[in-house]
Amino acid sequence: MDVNLIFRIAAVGILVSVICQVLKHSGRDEQAFLTSLAGLLLVLFWMIPYIYDLFETMKRLFLL
């Protein structure tokens, strides 16, 4: 896993939390929820190749 990926995930987390707080204070709870969901999906898409590699390694390890 690349250290750059960890910094990108942290940056997205900080950015999403700030945007959500601003949206919640202005009474737009639905947009705040959608913003947090978008941030979660973005990080998940970044993590999919690593999760795939993990399952492939486990498959090779146990010869399934």
N, CA, C and O atoms as a Tripos MOL2 file, in Angstrom:
@<TRIPOS>MOLECULE
protein
  256   255    64     0     0
PROTEIN
NO_CHARGES

@<TRIPOS>ATOM
      1 N           0.8450   -1.1750    0.0000 N.3       1 MET1
      2 CA          0.0000    0.0000    0.0000 C.3       1 MET1
      3 C           0.8900    1.2380    0.0000 C.2       1 MET1
      4 O           1.8890    1.3050    0.7160 O.2       1 MET1
      5 N           0.5220    2.1710   -0.7820 N.am      2 ASP2
      6 CA          1.3050    3.3890   -0.9460 C.3       2 ASP2
      7 C           0.9550    4.3930    0.1440 C.2       2 ASP2
      8 O          -0.2090    4.5260    0.5230 O.2       2 ASP2
      9 N           1.9570    5.0960    0.6440 N.am      3 VAL3
     10 CA          1.7350    6.1130    1.6780 C.3       3 VAL3
     11 C           0.9290    7.2750    1.1010 C.2       3 VAL3
     12 O           0.1740    7.9330    1.8180 O.2       3 VAL3
     13 N           1.0930    7.5200   -0.1810 N.am      4 ASN4
     14 CA          0.3440    8.5920   -0.8290 C.3       4 ASN4
     15 C          -1.1590    8.3450   -0.7490 C.2       4 ASN4
     16 O          -1.9350    9.2910   -0.6120 O.2       4 ASN4
     17 N          -1.5740    7.0850   -0.8320 N.am      5 LEU5
     18 CA         -2.9900    6.7330   -0.7240 C.3       5 LEU5
     19 C          -3.5270    7.0880    0.6580 C.2       5 LEU5
     20 O          -4.6540    7.5700    0.7770 O.2       5 LEU5
     21 N          -2.7510    6.8620    1.6830 N.am      6 ILE6
     22 CA         -3.1770    7.1960    3.0470 C.3       6 ILE6
     23 C          -3.3640    8.6960    3.1960 C.2       6 ILE6
     24 O          -4.3190    9.1380    3.8330 O.2       6 ILE6
     25 N          -2.4760    9.4780    2.6230 N.am      7 PHE7
     26 CA         -2.6160   10.9300    2.6870 C.3       7 PHE7
     27 C          -3.8270   11.4130    1.8890 C.2       7 PHE7
     28 O          -4.5050   12.3550    2.3010 O.2       7 PHE7
     29 N          -4.1030   10.7730    0.7470 N.am      8 ARG8
     30 CA         -5.2850   11.1560   -0.0330 C.3       8 ARG8
     31 C          -6.5670   10.8400    0.7260 C.2       8 ARG8
     32 O          -7.5080   11.6320    0.7110 O.2       8 ARG8
     33 N          -6.6100    9.6900    1.3880 N.am      9 ILE9
     34 CA         -7.7870    9.3190    2.1740 C.3       9 ILE9
     35 C          -7.9900   10.3020    3.3250 C.2       9 ILE9
     36 O          -9.1170   10.7060    3.6120 O.2       9 ILE9
     37 N          -6.9000   10.6800    3.9770 N.am     10 ALA10
     38 CA         -6.9950   11.6500    5.0670 C.3      10 ALA10
     39 C          -7.4710   13.0080    4.5570 C.2      10 ALA10
     40 O          -8.2770   13.6670    5.2140 O.2      10 ALA10
     41 N          -6.9850   13.4250    3.4060 N.am     11 ALA11
     42 CA         -7.3970   14.7140    2.8400 C.3      11 ALA11
     43 C          -8.8800   14.6980    2.4810 C.2      11 ALA11
     44 O          -9.5890   15.6760    2.7180 O.2      11 ALA11
     45 N          -9.3450   13.5980    1.9140 N.am     12 VAL12
     46 CA        -10.7720   13.4980    1.5860 C.3      12 VAL12
     47 C         -11.6050   13.5090    2.8610 C.2      12 VAL12
     48 O         -12.6660   14.1310    2.9000 O.2      12 VAL12
     49 N         -11.1450   12.8380    3.8880 N.am     13 GLY13
     50 CA        -11.8700   12.8240    5.1600 C.3      13 GLY13
     51 C         -11.9860   14.2070    5.7700 C.2      13 GLY13
     52 O         -13.0570   14.5930    6.2380 O.2      13 GLY13
     53 N         -10.9000   14.9500    5.7670 N.am     14 ILE14
     54 CA        -10.9190   16.3100    6.3200 C.3      14 ILE14
     55 C         -11.8190   17.2050    5.4860 C.2      14 ILE14
     56 O         -12.6170   17.9660    6.0330 O.2      14 ILE14
     57 N         -11.6990   17.1220    4.1820 N.am     15 LEU15
     58 CA        -12.5030   17.9600    3.2960 C.3      15 LEU15
     59 C         -13.9930   17.6460    3.4240 C.2      15 LEU15
     60 O         -14.8180   18.5570    3.4820 O.2      15 LEU15
     61 N         -14.3310   16.3770    3.4660 N.am     16 VAL16
     62 CA        -15.7360   15.9880    3.5910 C.3      16 VAL16
     63 C         -16.2980   16.4210    4.9420 C.2      16 VAL16
     64 O         -17.4390   16.8780    5.0120 O.2      16 VAL16
     65 N         -15.5330   16.2890    5.9950 N.am     17 SER17
     66 CA        -16.0400   16.6890    7.3050 C.3      17 SER17
     67 C         -16.2810   18.1940    7.3860 C.2      17 SER17
     68 O         -17.2630   18.6270    7.9890 O.2      17 SER17
     69 N         -15.4040   18.9900    6.7920 N.am     18 VAL18
     70 CA        -15.6030   20.4420    6.7850 C.3      18 VAL18
     71 C         -16.8340   20.8060    5.9630 C.2      18 VAL18
     72 O         -17.6460   21.6250    6.3930 O.2      18 VAL18
     73 N         -16.9770   20.2070    4.7950 N.am     19 ILE19
     74 CA        -18.1290   20.5010    3.9460 C.3      19 ILE19
     75 C         -19.4220   20.0730    4.6270 C.2      19 ILE19
     76 O         -20.4260   20.7820    4.5520 O.2      19 ILE19
     77 N         -19.4070   18.9290    5.2840 N.am     20 CYS20
     78 CA        -20.6120   18.4600    5.9790 C.3      20 CYS20
     79 C         -20.9980   19.3960    7.1140 C.2      20 CYS20
     80 O         -22.1810   19.6770    7.3080 O.2      20 CYS20
     81 N         -20.0210   19.8790    7.8610 N.am     21 GLN21
     82 CA        -20.3310   20.8070    8.9510 C.3      21 GLN21
     83 C         -20.9300   22.1030    8.4240 C.2      21 GLN21
     84 O         -21.8770   22.6340    9.0040 O.2      21 GLN21
     85 N         -20.3860   22.6080    7.3380 N.am     22 VAL22
     86 CA        -20.9200   23.8420    6.7510 C.3      22 VAL22
     87 C         -22.3470   23.6170    6.2530 C.2      22 VAL22
     88 O         -23.2190   24.4610    6.4550 O.2      22 VAL22
     89 N         -22.5800   22.4880    5.6080 N.am     23 LEU23
     90 CA        -23.9180   22.2130    5.1000 C.3      23 LEU23
     91 C         -24.9190   21.9770    6.2250 C.2      23 LEU23
     92 O         -26.0680   22.4070    6.1200 O.2      23 LEU23
     93 N         -24.5140   21.3090    7.2920 N.am     24 LYS24
     94 CA        -25.4240   21.0760    8.4130 C.3      24 LYS24
     95 C         -25.7960   22.3770    9.1130 C.2      24 LYS24
     96 O         -26.9430   22.5570    9.5210 O.2      24 LYS24
     97 N         -24.8390   23.2750    9.2520 N.am     25 HIS25
     98 CA        -25.1280   24.5430    9.9220 C.3      25 HIS25
     99 C         -26.0090   25.4500    9.0740 C.2      25 HIS25
    100 O         -26.6690   26.3430    9.6050 O.2      25 HIS25
    101 N         -26.0260   25.2340    7.7780 N.am     26 SER26
    102 CA        -26.9020   26.0380    6.9320 C.3      26 SER26
    103 C         -28.2320   25.3390    6.6690 C.2      26 SER26
    104 O         -29.0240   25.8040    5.8500 O.2      26 SER26
    105 N         -28.4840   24.2230    7.3570 N.am     27 GLY27
    106 CA        -29.7730   23.5600    7.2720 C.3      27 GLY27
    107 C         -29.9540   22.6330    6.1030 C.2      27 GLY27
    108 O         -31.0850   22.2850    5.7660 O.2      27 GLY27
    109 N         -28.9010   22.2310    5.4880 N.am     28 ARG28
    110 CA        -28.9800   21.3260    4.3280 C.3      28 ARG28
    111 C         -28.4500   19.9500    4.7080 C.2      28 ARG28
    112 O         -27.3830   19.5270    4.2650 O.2      28 ARG28
    113 N         -29.2230   19.2700    5.5360 N.am     29 ASP29
    114 CA        -28.7890   17.9660    6.0320 C.3      29 ASP29
    115 C         -28.7280   16.9120    4.9320 C.2      29 ASP29
    116 O         -27.8740   16.0260    4.9640 O.2      29 ASP29
    117 N         -29.6310   17.0060    3.9600 N.am     30 GLU30
    118 CA        -29.6260   16.0110    2.8830 C.3      30 GLU30
    119 C         -28.3670   16.1160    2.0300 C.2      30 GLU30
    120 O         -27.7800   15.1010    1.6540 O.2      30 GLU30
    121 N         -27.9540   17.3440    1.7260 N.am     31 GLN31
    122 CA        -26.7220   17.5180    0.9520 C.3      31 GLN31
    123 C         -25.4940   17.0940    1.7600 C.2      31 GLN31
    124 O         -24.5210   16.5900    1.2000 O.2      31 GLN31
    125 N         -25.5430   17.3000    3.0740 N.am     32 ALA32
    126 CA        -24.4310   16.8660    3.9210 C.3      32 ALA32
    127 C         -24.3120   15.3500    3.9070 C.2      32 ALA32
    128 O         -23.2090   14.8060    3.8460 O.2      32 ALA32
    129 N         -25.4490   14.6740    3.9650 N.am     33 PHE33
    130 CA        -25.4350   13.2120    3.9020 C.3      33 PHE33
    131 C         -24.8960   12.7230    2.5620 C.2      33 PHE33
    132 O         -24.0820   11.8010    2.5120 O.2      33 PHE33
    133 N         -25.3560   13.3480    1.4730 N.am     34 LEU34
    134 CA        -24.8880   12.9400    0.1460 C.3      34 LEU34
    135 C         -23.3960   13.2280   -0.0360 C.2      34 LEU34
    136 O         -22.6970   12.4770   -0.7170 O.2      34 LEU34
    137 N         -22.9130   14.3040    0.5650 N.am     35 THR35
    138 CA        -21.4810   14.6120    0.4940 C.3      35 THR35
    139 C         -20.6570   13.5580    1.2220 C.2      35 THR35
    140 O         -19.6220   13.1160    0.7220 O.2      35 THR35
    141 N         -21.1180   13.1570    2.4040 N.am     36 SER36
    142 CA        -20.3850   12.1180    3.1300 C.3      36 SER36
    143 C         -20.4530   10.7850    2.4020 C.2      36 SER36
    144 O         -19.4840   10.0260    2.4070 O.2      36 SER36
    145 N         -21.5840   10.4920    1.7790 N.am     37 LEU37
    146 CA        -21.7020    9.2650    1.0010 C.3      37 LEU37
    147 C         -20.7800    9.2830   -0.2170 C.2      37 LEU37
    148 O         -20.1750    8.2660   -0.5560 O.2      37 LEU37
    149 N         -20.6750   10.4340   -0.8700 N.am     38 ALA38
    150 CA        -19.7830   10.5580   -2.0270 C.3      38 ALA38
    151 C         -18.3190   10.3810   -1.6090 C.2      38 ALA38
    152 O         -17.5420    9.7360   -2.3140 O.2      38 ALA38
    153 N         -17.9510   10.9520   -0.4710 N.am     39 GLY39
    154 CA        -16.5860   10.7740    0.0270 C.3      39 GLY39
    155 C         -16.2900    9.3190    0.3460 C.2      39 GLY39
    156 O         -15.2020    8.8210    0.0560 O.2      39 GLY39
    157 N         -17.2600    8.6390    0.9440 N.am     40 LEU40
    158 CA        -17.0840    7.2230    1.2590 C.3      40 LEU40
    159 C         -16.9240    6.3900   -0.0100 C.2      40 LEU40
    160 O         -16.0680    5.5080   -0.0720 O.2      40 LEU40
    161 N         -17.7400    6.6680   -1.0110 N.am     41 LEU41
    162 CA        -17.6450    5.9270   -2.2690 C.3      41 LEU41
    163 C         -16.3330    6.1980   -2.9950 C.2      41 LEU41
    164 O         -15.7580    5.2930   -3.6000 O.2      41 LEU41
    165 N         -15.8660    7.4200   -2.9380 N.am     42 LEU42
    166 CA        -14.5880    7.7590   -3.5690 C.3      42 LEU42
    167 C         -13.4470    6.9640   -2.9490 C.2      42 LEU42
    168 O         -12.6200    6.3920   -3.6590 O.2      42 LEU42
    169 N         -13.4070    6.9310   -1.6210 N.am     43 VAL43
    170 CA        -12.3480    6.1800   -0.9360 C.3      43 VAL43
    171 C         -12.4990    4.6840   -1.2030 C.2      43 VAL43
    172 O         -11.5030    3.9760   -1.3480 O.2      43 VAL43
    173 N         -13.7380    4.2030   -1.2680 N.am     44 LEU44
    174 CA        -13.9550    2.7850   -1.5550 C.3      44 LEU44
    175 C         -13.4580    2.4200   -2.9420 C.2      44 LEU44
    176 O         -12.8660    1.3560   -3.1270 O.2      44 LEU44
    177 N         -13.6900    3.2860   -3.9210 N.am     45 PHE45
    178 CA        -13.1850    3.0140   -5.2640 C.3      45 PHE45
    179 C         -11.6620    3.0180   -5.3100 C.2      45 PHE45
    180 O         -11.0640    2.2840   -6.0970 O.2      45 PHE45
    181 N         -11.0340    3.8340   -4.4770 N.am     46 TRP46
    182 CA         -9.5730    3.8110   -4.4020 C.3      46 TRP46
    183 C          -9.0760    2.5230   -3.7570 C.2      46 TRP46
    184 O          -7.9810    2.0570   -4.0740 O.2      46 TRP46
    185 N          -9.8640    1.9450   -2.8580 N.am     47 MET47
    186 CA         -9.4330    0.7670   -2.1200 C.3      47 MET47
    187 C          -9.7490   -0.5480   -2.8320 C.2      47 MET47
    188 O          -9.2020   -1.5860   -2.4590 O.2      47 MET47
    189 N         -10.6050   -0.5310   -3.8340 N.am     48 ILE48
    190 CA        -11.0280   -1.7650   -4.5030 C.3      48 ILE48
    191 C          -9.8570   -2.5860   -5.0480 C.2      48 ILE48
    192 O          -9.8570   -3.8020   -4.8580 O.2      48 ILE48
    193 N          -8.8570   -1.9950   -5.7160 N.am     49 PRO49
    194 CA         -7.7410   -2.8440   -6.1940 C.3      49 PRO49
    195 C          -6.9770   -3.5310   -5.0640 C.2      49 PRO49
    196 O          -6.5250   -4.6650   -5.2230 O.2      49 PRO49
    197 N          -6.8330   -2.8580   -3.9330 N.am     50 TYR50
    198 CA         -6.1190   -3.4720   -2.8080 C.3      50 TYR50
    199 C          -6.9480   -4.5850   -2.1750 C.2      50 TYR50
    200 O          -6.3990   -5.6010   -1.7500 O.2      50 TYR50
    201 N          -8.2570   -4.4020   -2.1100 N.am     51 ILE51
    202 CA         -9.1280   -5.4470   -1.5840 C.3      51 ILE51
    203 C          -9.1150   -6.6510   -2.5200 C.2      51 ILE51
    204 O          -9.0940   -7.7950   -2.0650 O.2      51 ILE51
    205 N          -9.1260   -6.3960   -3.8240 N.am     52 TYR52
    206 CA         -9.0590   -7.4830   -4.7980 C.3      52 TYR52
    207 C          -7.7470   -8.2670   -4.6510 C.2      52 TYR52
    208 O          -7.7490   -9.4980   -4.6680 O.2      52 TYR52
    209 N          -6.6420   -7.5520   -4.5060 N.am     53 ASP53
    210 CA         -5.3500   -8.2220   -4.3150 C.3      53 ASP53
    211 C          -5.3330   -9.0440   -3.0340 C.2      53 ASP53
    212 O          -4.7540  -10.1300   -2.9980 O.2      53 ASP53
    213 N          -5.9640   -8.5320   -1.9850 N.am     54 LEU54
    214 CA         -6.0340   -9.2820   -0.7230 C.3      54 LEU54
    215 C          -6.7740  -10.5920   -0.9170 C.2      54 LEU54
    216 O          -6.3080  -11.6370   -0.4620 O.2      54 LEU54
    217 N          -7.9280  -10.5530   -1.5910 N.am     55 PHE55
    218 CA         -8.6900  -11.7800   -1.7960 C.3      55 PHE55
    219 C          -7.9660  -12.7420   -2.7380 C.2      55 PHE55
    220 O          -8.0430  -13.9570   -2.5540 O.2      55 PHE55
    221 N          -7.2790  -12.2280   -3.7230 N.am     56 GLU56
    222 CA         -6.5080  -13.1060   -4.6090 C.3      56 GLU56
    223 C          -5.3550  -13.7750   -3.8460 C.2      56 GLU56
    224 O          -5.0690  -14.9530   -4.0620 O.2      56 GLU56
    225 N          -4.7130  -13.0400   -2.9770 N.am     57 THR57
    226 CA         -3.6380  -13.6240   -2.1660 C.3      57 THR57
    227 C          -4.1780  -14.6900   -1.2290 C.2      57 THR57
    228 O          -3.5700  -15.7470   -1.0590 O.2      57 THR57
    229 N          -5.3300  -14.4060   -0.6190 N.am     58 MET58
    230 CA         -5.9290  -15.3980    0.2790 C.3      58 MET58
    231 C          -6.3500  -16.6560   -0.5110 C.2      58 MET58
    232 O          -6.2360  -17.7760   -0.0140 O.2      58 MET58
    233 N          -6.8270  -16.4550   -1.7170 N.am     59 LYS59
    234 CA         -7.2280  -17.5870   -2.5560 C.3      59 LYS59
    235 C          -6.0150  -18.4470   -2.9140 C.2      59 LYS59
    236 O          -6.0730  -19.6760   -2.8710 O.2      59 LYS59
    237 N          -4.9230  -17.7810   -3.2660 N.am     60 ARG60
    238 CA         -3.7050  -18.5390   -3.5880 C.3      60 ARG60
    239 C          -3.1100  -19.2030   -2.3530 C.2      60 ARG60
    240 O          -2.5410  -20.2910   -2.4380 O.2      60 ARG60
    241 N          -3.2450  -18.5470   -1.2130 N.am     61 LEU61
    242 CA         -2.6840  -19.0870    0.0220 C.3      61 LEU61
    243 C          -3.3940  -20.3700    0.4300 C.2      61 LEU61
    244 O          -2.7520  -21.3310    0.8540 O.2      61 LEU61
    245 N          -4.6980  -20.3890    0.3050 N.am     62 PHE62
    246 CA         -5.4580  -21.5590    0.7220 C.3      62 PHE62
    247 C          -5.8230  -22.4720   -0.4340 C.2      62 PHE62
    248 O          -6.5210  -23.4690   -0.2460 O.2      62 PHE62
    249 N          -5.3530  -22.1360   -1.6340 N.am     63 LEU63
    250 CA         -5.5730  -22.9490   -2.8370 C.3      63 LEU63
    251 C          -7.0330  -23.2960   -3.0520 C.2      63 LEU63
    252 O          -7.3850  -24.4640   -3.2200 O.2      63 LEU63
    253 N          -7.8820  -22.2750   -3.0460 N.am     64 LEU64
    254 CA         -9.3120  -22.5070   -3.2580 C.3      64 LEU64
    255 C          -9.6700  -22.3790   -4.6980 C.2      64 LEU64
    256 O         -10.8340  -22.5420   -5.0620 O.2      64 LEU64
@<TRIPOS>BOND
     1     1     2 1
     2     2     3 1
     3     3     4 2
     4     3     5 am
     5     5     6 1
     6     6     7 1
     7     7     8 2
     8     7     9 am
     9     9    10 1
    10    10    11 1
    11    11    12 2
    12    11    13 am
    13    13    14 1
    14    14    15 1
    15    15    16 2
    16    15    17 am
    17    17    18 1
    18    18    19 1
    19    19    20 2
    20    19    21 am
    21    21    22 1
    22    22    23 1
    23    23    24 2
    24    23    25 am
    25    25    26 1
    26    26    27 1
    27    27    28 2
    28    27    29 am
    29    29    30 1
    30    30    31 1
    31    31    32 2
    32    31    33 am
    33    33    34 1
    34    34    35 1
    35    35    36 2
    36    35    37 am
    37    37    38 1
    38    38    39 1
    39    39    40 2
    40    39    41 am
    41    41    42 1
    42    42    43 1
    43    43    44 2
    44    43    45 am
    45    45    46 1
    46    46    47 1
    47    47    48 2
    48    47    49 am
    49    49    50 1
    50    50    51 1
    51    51    52 2
    52    51    53 am
    53    53    54 1
    54    54    55 1
    55    55    56 2
    56    55    57 am
    57    57    58 1
    58    58    59 1
    59    59    60 2
    60    59    61 am
    61    61    62 1
    62    62    63 1
    63    63    64 2
    64    63    65 am
    65    65    66 1
    66    66    67 1
    67    67    68 2
    68    67    69 am
    69    69    70 1
    70    70    71 1
    71    71    72 2
    72    71    73 am
    73    73    74 1
    74    74    75 1
    75    75    76 2
    76    75    77 am
    77    77    78 1
    78    78    79 1
    79    79    80 2
    80    79    81 am
    81    81    82 1
    82    82    83 1
    83    83    84 2
    84    83    85 am
    85    85    86 1
    86    86    87 1
    87    87    88 2
    88    87    89 am
    89    89    90 1
    90    90    91 1
    91    91    92 2
    92    91    93 am
    93    93    94 1
    94    94    95 1
    95    95    96 2
    96    95    97 am
    97    97    98 1
    98    98    99 1
    99    99   100 2
   100    99   101 am
   101   101   102 1
   102   102   103 1
   103   103   104 2
   104   103   105 am
   105   105   106 1
   106   106   107 1
   107   107   108 2
   108   107   109 am
   109   109   110 1
   110   110   111 1
   111   111   112 2
   112   111   113 am
   113   113   114 1
   114   114   115 1
   115   115   116 2
   116   115   117 am
   117   117   118 1
   118   118   119 1
   119   119   120 2
   120   119   121 am
   121   121   122 1
   122   122   123 1
   123   123   124 2
   124   123   125 am
   125   125   126 1
   126   126   127 1
   127   127   128 2
   128   127   129 am
   129   129   130 1
   130   130   131 1
   131   131   132 2
   132   131   133 am
   133   133   134 1
   134   134   135 1
   135   135   136 2
   136   135   137 am
   137   137   138 1
   138   138   139 1
   139   139   140 2
   140   139   141 am
   141   141   142 1
   142   142   143 1
   143   143   144 2
   144   143   145 am
   145   145   146 1
   146   146   147 1
   147   147   148 2
   148   147   149 am
   149   149   150 1
   150   150   151 1
   151   151   152 2
   152   151   153 am
   153   153   154 1
   154   154   155 1
   155   155   156 2
   156   155   157 am
   157   157   158 1
   158   158   159 1
   159   159   160 2
   160   159   161 am
   161   161   162 1
   162   162   163 1
   163   163   164 2
   164   163   165 am
   165   165   166 1
   166   166   167 1
   167   167   168 2
   168   167   169 am
   169   169   170 1
   170   170   171 1
   171   171   172 2
   172   171   173 am
   173   173   174 1
   174   174   175 1
   175   175   176 2
   176   175   177 am
   177   177   178 1
   178   178   179 1
   179   179   180 2
   180   179   181 am
   181   181   182 1
   182   182   183 1
   183   183   184 2
   184   183   185 am
   185   185   186 1
   186   186   187 1
   187   187   188 2
   188   187   189 am
   189   189   190 1
   190   190   191 1
   191   191   192 2
   192   191   193 am
   193   193   194 1
   194   194   195 1
   195   195   196 2
   196   195   197 am
   197   197   198 1
   198   198   199 1
   199   199   200 2
   200   199   201 am
   201   201   202 1
   202   202   203 1
   203   203   204 2
   204   203   205 am
   205   205   206 1
   206   206   207 1
   207   207   208 2
   208   207   209 am
   209   209   210 1
   210   210   211 1
   211   211   212 2
   212   211   213 am
   213   213   214 1
   214   214   215 1
   215   215   216 2
   216   215   217 am
   217   217   218 1
   218   218   219 1
   219   219   220 2
   220   219   221 am
   221   221   222 1
   222   222   223 1
   223   223   224 2
   224   223   225 am
   225   225   226 1
   226   226   227 1
   227   227   228 2
   228   227   229 am
   229   229   230 1
   230   230   231 1
   231   231   232 2
   232   231   233 am
   233   233   234 1
   234   234   235 1
   235   235   236 2
   236   235   237 am
   237   237   238 1
   238   238   239 1
   239   239   240 2
   240   239   241 am
   241   241   242 1
   242   242   243 1
   243   243   244 2
   244   243   245 am
   245   245   246 1
   246   246   247 1
   247   247   248 2
   248   247   249 am
   249   249   250 1
   250   250   251 1
   251   251   252 2
   252   251   253 am
   253   253   254 1
   254   254   255 1
   255   255   256 2
@<TRIPOS>SUBSTRUCTURE
     1 MET1         2 RESIDUE 1 A MET
     2 ASP2         6 RESIDUE 1 A ASP
     3 VAL3        10 RESIDUE 1 A VAL
     4 ASN4        14 RESIDUE 1 A ASN
     5 LEU5        18 RESIDUE 1 A LEU
     6 ILE6        22 RESIDUE 1 A ILE
     7 PHE7        26 RESIDUE 1 A PHE
     8 ARG8        30 RESIDUE 1 A ARG
     9 ILE9        34 RESIDUE 1 A ILE
    10 ALA10       38 RESIDUE 1 A ALA
    11 ALA11       42 RESIDUE 1 A ALA
    12 VAL12       46 RESIDUE 1 A VAL
    13 GLY13       50 RESIDUE 1 A GLY
    14 ILE14       54 RESIDUE 1 A ILE
    15 LEU15       58 RESIDUE 1 A LEU
    16 VAL16       62 RESIDUE 1 A VAL
    17 SER17       66 RESIDUE 1 A SER
    18 VAL18       70 RESIDUE 1 A VAL
    19 ILE19       74 RESIDUE 1 A ILE
    20 CYS20       78 RESIDUE 1 A CYS
    21 GLN21       82 RESIDUE 1 A GLN
    22 VAL22       86 RESIDUE 1 A VAL
    23 LEU23       90 RESIDUE 1 A LEU
    24 LYS24       94 RESIDUE 1 A LYS
    25 HIS25       98 RESIDUE 1 A HIS
    26 SER26      102 RESIDUE 1 A SER
    27 GLY27      106 RESIDUE 1 A GLY
    28 ARG28      110 RESIDUE 1 A ARG
    29 ASP29      114 RESIDUE 1 A ASP
    30 GLU30      118 RESIDUE 1 A GLU
    31 GLN31      122 RESIDUE 1 A GLN
    32 ALA32      126 RESIDUE 1 A ALA
    33 PHE33      130 RESIDUE 1 A PHE
    34 LEU34      134 RESIDUE 1 A LEU
    35 THR35      138 RESIDUE 1 A THR
    36 SER36      142 RESIDUE 1 A SER
    37 LEU37      146 RESIDUE 1 A LEU
    38 ALA38      150 RESIDUE 1 A ALA
    39 GLY39      154 RESIDUE 1 A GLY
    40 LEU40      158 RESIDUE 1 A LEU
    41 LEU41      162 RESIDUE 1 A LEU
    42 LEU42      166 RESIDUE 1 A LEU
    43 VAL43      170 RESIDUE 1 A VAL
    44 LEU44      174 RESIDUE 1 A LEU
    45 PHE45      178 RESIDUE 1 A PHE
    46 TRP46      182 RESIDUE 1 A TRP
    47 MET47      186 RESIDUE 1 A MET
    48 ILE48      190 RESIDUE 1 A ILE
    49 PRO49      194 RESIDUE 1 A PRO
    50 TYR50      198 RESIDUE 1 A TYR
    51 ILE51      202 RESIDUE 1 A ILE
    52 TYR52      206 RESIDUE 1 A TYR
    53 ASP53      210 RESIDUE 1 A ASP
    54 LEU54      214 RESIDUE 1 A LEU
    55 PHE55      218 RESIDUE 1 A PHE
    56 GLU56      222 RESIDUE 1 A GLU
    57 THR57      226 RESIDUE 1 A THR
    58 MET58      230 RESIDUE 1 A MET
    59 LYS59      234 RESIDUE 1 A LYS
    60 ARG60      238 RESIDUE 1 A ARG
    61 LEU61      242 RESIDUE 1 A LEU
    62 PHE62      246 RESIDUE 1 A PHE
    63 LEU63      250 RESIDUE 1 A LEU
    64 LEU64      254 RESIDUE 1 A LEU
